[in-house]
């Protein structure tokens, strides 16, 4: 038997009552700490309530799973985790493997920091978009950057989990995460983030010293968030009840505001359509009456099509059309010795 037990977000005190007997009767308990830390004091309390073997499970042990599954075939085994056990994909994958190996499984659910922090911030849960993790490695930040972009386009909020390394006792500082995301903006230049972007930093959710602070990134970079763990939320469009909740229940450094950006296709069209039109007029002036008339007409039609497709929401076709126009115009310019328009 393999139990997946969540202990909630407040340590020992939030362990569900149903789980107390399961932990007490279990032959083997694996306590994983790689998804979120737990203090030594809390750990000692949990050990005291258990009467079987107690092991601290490293990430590799849970991901490999062979030891846990082998023991679960003949013993009552518990995988105990912070929050809700099935939030971590590693746990759900282990349950699948156990089921396929004819090992009976059962779960005891508890509150998750992910769902709790959204409510604590006063945000609407149905407006949460895709979640991303921010690592300290700058090269990996294009993924969360474009997750934020896509969520903002849809008006949704982005929850950013920050790197935690159990072995090194390392927590990525929110200010480092925000600074690195701004540097990513400098490289990508898609107008997703700026010092004026409104953000929320939720700290130690569920603990006595919980803290929530919000404001423009420029303001948050000067703030003190205290001890980890921390989570960053980049809102999309805020409902007025969300804004009111943030002002009432958090330290609000700046007035809550929507984060808005334009689709990349729109940004491209705003840049290239005027440029290609100008290049087209220049090459027209170099053509004699009736010379290259069909090509010039097609280039003009492609530009108009691109604008119409964008208006109709056919972004990919719009970009293709403006690309065709650019190709025709550049070909004529080269033929006339003007060179491509940069």
C-alpha positions, 0 to 999 in steps of 0.5 A: 500500500502506498499513501500520498499524504499532504501536510498542508501549508502550516507544517505539523499543525496543518496535518489532516486528522485523517493522516495522523492514524495513517502516519502512526500505523505506517511501516515506512514514511518517506518525508520529501522536502525538495518541493518545499522546506520544513523546519527541524522543529516541525520535522521532529514533531512528525517523527514523534507521531510515527512508529515505523521507519522514517526517511528523508527522501531526496529528489532523486529517490522520489523521481527514481521511485524504485525503493519506494515502490519495492517497499510498498508491495509488502508494507504500508508506505507513506510519501509525506509532502508539504502542501497537497501531494498531487500538485507535484508531477513527480508524485502523480507519476509515481502513483501511475507507476504504482498503479501499473505495478498493482500496488494499491494507492490512496491519497490524503489531500491538504491545502496547497501553497499555490491555491492558498497564496492566490486567495491570500492575495485576493486574486480570482483563481480562475484568472490564473494562467500557466505557472512557471519556475524562475531559476537562477540560470539566466539562460533559462528565463526565456521560458517564464518570460514568454509564459508571462507574455502569453498570460498577459495577452489573455489577461491572466495572472502568472504565478512564478515559483522561485528556485529552491535547492534542498541540498544547498539550502538555496532560495532564489531571492525575489529581487534577483528573480525580478532583476533577471527577468528585466534583463531578459526583457532587454534581450527579447524586447517584446515589451512584456516587463519593465520597472513599471510592471505591477507585481506581487510578492507573497512570502511564507504563506500559511505561516505566522509571519506571512507577508504579501507586498505588491507594487511596481517592480521598481518599488519592489526592488527596494523592499525587504521581503524577509525570510523565504519561501517567496512566490512572485505573481505578475497580474494580467488584468485586475478586476476591481475586487482584486485591486481592492483586496490587494490594497486592503490586505497587503502592503501596497507600495503602488496603486494596483494596475493592469499589465498589458502588452501587445501581441508580437504579431501586432508589434511586428506589423507596427514596425514593418508596415510603415517601413515596407510602405516607405520602401515601396514608394521609393522603388515606385519612383525609380520605375518607368511608367508601367514598369514592374506594374504587376509586382508593385501592385502585388506588393501593395495588395500583400500589405493590405492583406496583412493589415486585414488579416491582423484585424481579423485575428489571423496573426500568422497569415498577417505576418506571412503576407507582410513577409511576401510584400517585403520580399517583392519590394526588396527584390525590386530595390536590389534590381534598381540598385537601391538595396534592401530597406533595413 
